[in-house]
Amino acid sequence: MRELRDDSLVDLKFMMEDSGMGKTFLYSEIKHGRLPSPHKFGRASKWVYADYQNWKHSYFSPLQKAS
């Protein structure tokens, strides 16, 4: 696997595999403003890796503190 930089673009499939979350949940996070909207390239949607990582850390950190 290639190394991802902060400015790399990732797709929904990557985010679903990495986070364990489903498509519907991720899009609800966008709807509620917690995850940035994707950049559109034709029909493809891509997210900046740093934006995804920031969301992931903000989402999972409170869960880890609670357990």
C-alpha positions in Angstrom: 0.0 0.0 0.0 1.2 3.5 -0.8 1.9 6.0 1.9 -0.8 8.6 2.3 0.1 12.2 2.7 -2.2 14.8 4.3 -3.1 16.2 0.8 -3.8 12.7 -0.7 -7.3 12.0 -1.9 -9.2 9.0 -0.6 -12.5 7.5 -1.7 -15.6 6.3 0.2 -14.4 2.7 -0.1 -11.1 3.5 1.7 -13.0 5.4 4.4 -15.4 2.6 5.0 -12.7 0.0 5.2 -10.5 2.1 7.4 -13.2 3.3 9.9 -15.5 0.3 9.8 -18.4 2.6 9.2 -21.0 2.2 6.5 -21.8 4.5 3.6 -25.1 5.8 5.1 -23.4 6.7 8.4 -20.6 8.6 6.7 -23.0 10.6 4.6 -25.1 11.4 7.7 -21.9 12.8 9.2 -21.5 15.0 6.2 -25.2 16.1 6.4 -24.7 17.1 10.1 -21.5 19.0 9.2 -19.1 16.7 11.1 -17.3 15.4 8.0 -16.4 17.7 5.2 -18.2 17.3 1.8 -16.3 15.4 -0.8 -14.6 17.0 -3.8 -16.3 15.8 -7.0 -14.3 14.6 -10.0 -17.0 13.7 -12.6 -18.9 11.0 -10.8 -16.2 10.2 -8.3 -16.2 11.7 -4.8 -12.9 12.1 -3.0 -11.9 13.4 0.4 -8.7 15.1 1.5 -7.0 12.5 3.7 -6.2 15.1 6.4 -9.9 16.0 6.6 -10.9 12.4 7.0 -8.2 11.8 9.6 -9.4 14.8 11.6 -12.9 13.5 11.6 -11.8 10.0 12.5 -9.8 11.2 15.5 -12.6 13.5 16.7 -15.2 10.7 16.3 -13.2 7.9 17.9 -11.4 9.8 20.7 -14.6 10.4 22.9 -15.5 6.7 22.4 -12.1 5.5 23.6 -12.3 7.8 26.7 -15.7 6.4 27.6 -14.5 2.8 27.8 
